[in-house]
């Protein structure tokens, strides 16, 4: 049975047709997700989540190449999962750092250094051109997704991606790491 016939049956409510799609593409989805995450357990979980996303998004599918469409969903989801894992690691590292602060004198000194670093970063953010400042703040400080920022600014997701890319290029070109120490 062809993909388009299976997709139509899934849209019409056939769970069996969706199971057939999952069976047909599960290895492809897993390989795609694993290539990004490089972790067996995380990739297995993410692959299941990808199929849930595919199932809910099927009514919007426009017959433009199912495997490509599905792979794009898998890659995007894997990237999101990878970011979440990185954030969790940072939070754990911060918690360990807080426990290791030591004496109150050390704690006050470190707090002053952290506050000064934050002040420097805020000052540097003000130097960014306006159109870049919004996406940098939204993505890195407010931790918004591309989709959220696109909806807030009433633009396409691709526009947010482009602005963020250009903002990073601008920062690499105009800032040096020593500027923040």
Beta strands, then each sheet from edge to edge (+ up, - down):
end
